[in-house]
Structure formats: C-alpha cells, structure tokens
Amino acid sequence: MTARVLQVSAELYPLLKTGGLADVAGALPAALAAAGAEPRLLLPGFPAIQAALAPEGTVAPVALPWSEGRATLLRGRLPGFGMPVYVLDAPGLFDRAGNPYGDADGVAYADNHRRFALLGLAAARLAEGADAAWRPDVVHAHDWHAGLACAHVAASRARRRTAARTVFTIHNLAYQGLFPAGHFGDLGLPAHHYAMEGVEFHGQVSFMKAGLHFADAITTVSPSYAREIRTPEQGCGLDGLLRRRADVLHGILNGVDYAVWSPAHDRGIAQAYDADRPAGKAACKAALQRDCGLDVAAGAPLFGIVSRLTEQKGLPLVLQVLPDLLAGGGQLVVLGSGDARLDEAFAAAAARHPRQVARRTGMDEGLAHRIVAGSDVVLVPSRFEPCGLTQLYGLRYGALPLVHRVGGLADTVVDCTLEDLAAGTATGFAFDGFDADACRRALRRAFALWQRPEDWAAVRATAMRQRFGWDDAARRYVALYGGLLSG
C-alpha cells in the first residue's frame, strides 16, 4: 500500500529557516514521493508561510485547550512543493516578528508551549480525519516542536478516533522543549500523560520526551548519533529512555538536496565548476576574498565557517587554534550569529587581522553558498553533531571538511591518513579528542596536504564525487512506514 504520511515541522526551506531542520523538511517530501509514499506537510502559520500559501480551502477549526483565540486548519499549495500542505492558521500565536521560536532579540516566546502543543493537536485532528479527502496513515513529527503530535495521536488512538502510527525524528537532542509543570493544563493532553511514563521530565514538561515516549518509531539523523544518544555522555538525560526504546530507534543519515547545493548549477557563485572541471573554484575563492576584504591570494588556504555561533559547534576550539591558522598563512571567513562572547571574539580577530579574518553575522543563504564555494576547508569541529549538513555541502563544493569525529561527521568524512590517501578514499580531516591539541593536529594535516597541490587536488576530487542524496534515506523511511502499517 502507498503510505499517506503527514510531515510535521516548524521550519521549511526556502521559506523559513534557522538551521538544518528547514533543509531536511524542505527536501524530504519530494524524496518520499519519489520513493513511493504520499506525503503532505503540516506547518505553523508563520508570516513567511502564510505569505507564500496559495489557499485551496478551509479544512476545519481546531479547538483550543484554553479560552482565548482561534485556530483553523487551511489547505493549500506552496511554491516548489508538488503536494498539498496544511497550515495552522492561529494569528494570535504565529503572526509575530522574529524567528519561529523567539522575538527579534532572540528571547523565547513565553507561550511557546501553547504554540507548539497546538501544532501537535492539529496533527492529531488530521489523523482523526479532519480533512475528509485525505487522512494520514503515519504522522512523522520532526524535533521537539512537533513532539506533542505523537502524544496527541496516542491519545486519539486510545479513544479509537484514529489508527495512525507515528514516527518521531530527533534532529538535536540537546534542544528539548522544556516548560514548567504548571503549563501542562494548556497542552490538551489527558491528565495521566503528566507522568514519568509520559511527558514529565524532572518536574517539567518535555516536548522531546513526549516524542520519544509516545512515538511508534524513533529516528535520528545519522547512525553514529543513534548510538551516541544512548550513552550518558550524549543522552542529555534521556539516554535511559532511549536505551529502553532501542528496538525502535533507527539512525537514518540526512541527505543533501543537490538541486540546491551543486557547484555546477549554483547561479549564486562567481563561476560554476565540478569535480571534472574544478578551475572555477579558484574564481569563487578570489571573489570571496575580494568581497570579504581579505588578501586575494590563491596560495593562502581559505577556511570557512557557516554556523550558529554556539559552544556545541566547537567554535571555542577554532578560536584556540586561530593563531596557528594565521601563522601558517591561512585565512578565515565566519558567517553566523548566536553566543555574544563568540561573536565578539571573532569580531576582535577580524579587527586585529582584517586581511586574514572576515566575520559576517546573521543567516545569509547566498553568502553561505559563496563561502562554501570559495573555501578550501570548511570547519565543523562540533562537540556533538547529530548529522551536520555543512560538511556535506563542503564535500560537494570541494571545501574539505575539518571535523571532530562524532555523530554524522564521523559517518561522512574520511580522514587524510596515509592509508586512506593511498587508497584514494580520504575526503577531509578528522580528530577524536575534543580539545585544542587534537584540533591543532588536524589543522597541521590540512596545511601539510595543502603543500602538496597534486594530492590536495586528488582528495578534493574524491570529496566532490561523494553522494549523500535523499534517495537512500527516503527508501529507508518508506520501509519504516511500511513496517509500522503492516505490524
């Protein structure tokens, strides 16, 4: 049978993006359709989503668990998506400036528990048949924002209102959607769901735990991360639950949308290139150097960072090894925003070394493409990394990833050891211990390879020929859906 699958997400590339979740939510539906599923999307009615929506009709009102406000499920089309989408229209909750989770100053909205509980409740209403023309067999919820979809569908199933199954995908276990216990009454869940065997987590409500506890299957975005989160070191307090549910936990590596990330067809970069015709990369590097005020020097290895500026991303390590990078003649371009201390530290480095270090703030998709296209090395030294997409973009664009060997980084980057260089399988630089010395040794390997241009070109060509598309991931998801529906 063809599985009807409702994908529930708070973000969607290219309309609304704060991180990799949007890239996944934007690319996976088409891949699922190609693999034989029938996907649709459910999104909150944020301004960017509403502005792009071509409405087809009103599906049904959604009753609020609290007294004030209104909410309605709309059905329509979004540009670039070949399937209908549902939008939860609740202006009092979603029609706001800022990003999906906080205001323009980055302060989380005080009613986020209501906003994303209602998203989960809307998913359950669709599973119950709110749209008479289409009823999902599977509700696939992405990250904590959609975690309560699994709890609401479980409650509906207990009342015999739906037979739908649920899949919950962890994109980053560290962000859990924790709220005070006093907010439980706003969630619309049965009272007995506030329990250890439910949404309670150390005296709070956890949307992440709701997904992990109530989902029929759990996935995360790389095989290594699926193993790591079952340990106390990376389980974020939920490792015990994940070990108990290990039989339904699957690591499915994220893919890359190569229609968006391809140096051969990227119209936003200075010159197209590919693995067989790499000359255009030099033009992209020179253009990036000019645009960022760096010395236009082909012989200077250019390192790029496109990241949220957080400790998780390993950026304190970059600051520790930055003197070595600059002393070796390297250059650094940083794009991102986040932790004020990290932002200030990179700004200070750019002020001290304006011809070697450039810092740009915010989320700029076009500049992100230009940085990956122009860089020789992309830095992703994360403390932990569920999957990571930046290193996959780097591979495709011939920006060799320098990574901490963890999570999806370990699954996708092959270190330039002598053995892998000889075998022709090396694609970047990886280090094991999360400390400056280990990162510095990987940096030295990068400089050593840079001094051997023929070897660098060979590794770059191998990197660019790697393929991490969505086809395999989509087939695994479709098989997972089928197993749930036949079980």
Steps between C-alpha positions, in 0.01 A plus 500: 500500500604862448554659839336838550749690714450831678833677553480741796770766532545853631732605214512452126773599254498731310218687675607488864837382626703526819707184449527159339147395600362725227726342237380152598133600512534666160672211322350187657139523370598484131741215572226309684264550207764368260548197729131410488341681795226763489627784720336822610629767734362668810653835596426778746352809338807719535497816284747363243289186455172689476644748249605217265186287539261469207190399698269225379252504785428480869523151647365539853523711814734373771359532850745665739570344840479851648229763477626786283592505132414298192671249275410356162658240276546622145597297193694645212815492290848641551734586210743222422302227679307249295256399771232678704599650833304573813559825684386558857355850488510644853590869472515554875774238524695516175459845342809652661835648406822319582584139433261208561600465864582847632482870446737723307736505800513120514287472816279190491129573492336434837215308337711263288343209687158604367625574150658161443249300704238629258713385207496149646128519565438604137698198381278274710187660357623423149574144610140481622370599158452877519562509124248257355699486174831389653583325826858411596603145582820631664571824681874578475597765755830687481683613815359627829269758340294212358554256787151540641355376171604151611333544839179641351479223239555242776213658696279493190588137438407412859159657435472296176487817289796406278719206407787719384855408601767750597868556424708751694830628363761645736694773324682618814436340839652794684201721418213338687211744529490514880222692675376537859265231624234765554464533122380140460137606516546702179613201297163329448632160609336249735601561863673163527752605232675715759697210645842341481352273233390806305606861458634569852876552519655593834197700607455671163316436174727376220377511142804297395417228749141499375628408156742239630247336732186496283638449147464158342844542343785740571759608250797727519711648229811279494592147610778618731274750676241226554765309697642803680171624644456173687801591714504729806757723327268597213157387619412838656328321785284292264749220435315259730177546306687465171667179616159360596368592156810388308298242306304777326789750466649537152790712374421625148759735357371832369548576136583807295268661250739510206253710304586776749859412589693437179800708386430401142158671506525754782415837346598688815873425480766675292559212257357152461725197543491129580736214580607458137531874432614651830659818367198711590564448868802732480275774364255442786784524751632824355151650494444405865834647600416826324149520643628440853793740480761226525825485307424349161758225523454167325779348710334576835276214617158648571300351789124557523247479781125509438338428833299607796753652738465259790731297719341182362644580158855488641572863421702560819744245355525707182587807705767303686669379181446823305856626572635182339269541201613859445867426564482234228382760251135398510190716478163466675147608406227462764125526438258457787345642811422381848714509813602862559841404640588294196372772269713759678807275490474449124432872451813582699706255293370663180592844637855385584552314170272667243687350203482147639174478699152608393188475712142530375192469721154357457354239267577580135428205273671655197815584695499149648519358148779741406701412810475127438584551132799724574649319798771239481403357839170516687531482879246285689673406829175440691496365854208285385326497164184297428568504126635829376431633154782751467761229457284340230474832319877537539564161342282584203671837447855374554544678834665219695329459838707520818283330762485350846440128442154478657141434389430561133843657456656162576265333253578728207863623511805277445820632657814557293695218658782344301289190445197689371713729284658193344160335451352817349219515757607806705260795486600729789654527844359348820613502862381296798566676830292813548784733594719762338801270461301244301346773286843655447642169374218475245574857395867408449394208279297744292799731457726204419265382226467856369876500438449204260270647233460181301395303807267781607336499157455121516337513844279788388385303196418199719305724738301658219401160363341388828124471487274545799170556323154440645421189295637245748360680803157523339499128419584422863223726627248344263605152619460616860151633431409174330621297796288705739189464287540125449592422859 
